[in-house]
Amino acid sequence: MDLPQLDSESIDRIIEMAWEDRTPFEAIALQYGLSEKQVIALMRREMQPSSFRMWRKRVSGRKTKHLQQRSFIAGRFKSDNQK
């Protein structure tokens, strides 16, 4: 998968956003221009294999990681680091 050039600070922030339960992949795409598949490829590249498997198990099928599957709109948590 072709990933854009990112500095280490951006990579760290993308990983942090990907781990957050309520930060959807669409927010990462909006801020960094990465699709869900690119985020997965980045996580696979940057994490240890066991950590990556744990993350994939955790986010697979999680409704909060996709805006269209969310059952709520208002009252969502927003990290202070999130733009």
BELTA-V721451 format. One line per field, one symbol per residue. phi: phi as a letter, one per 40 degrees, with the letter a starting at -180 (. if undefined). psi: psi as a letter, one per 30 degrees, with the letter a starting at -180 (. if undefined). burial: + if it has 9 or more other ideal C-beta (glycine too) atoms within 8 Angstrom, else -. A space follows every 10 residues. Layout:
phi: ???
psi: ???
burial: ???
//
This chain:
phi: .cbccbcccc cccccccccc cccccccccc cbgbcdcccc ccccccbcdc cccccccccc gccccbdccc bbbcgccbcc ccc
psi: kjklkkleee eeeeeeeefk egjlfeeeee efgkleeeee eeeeefllee eeeeeeeefk gjfffkeffk glelglkkkf fk.
burial: --+--+---+ +-++++++-- --+++-+++- -+-+---+++ +++---+--- -+--++---- -+-+++---+ --------+- ---
//
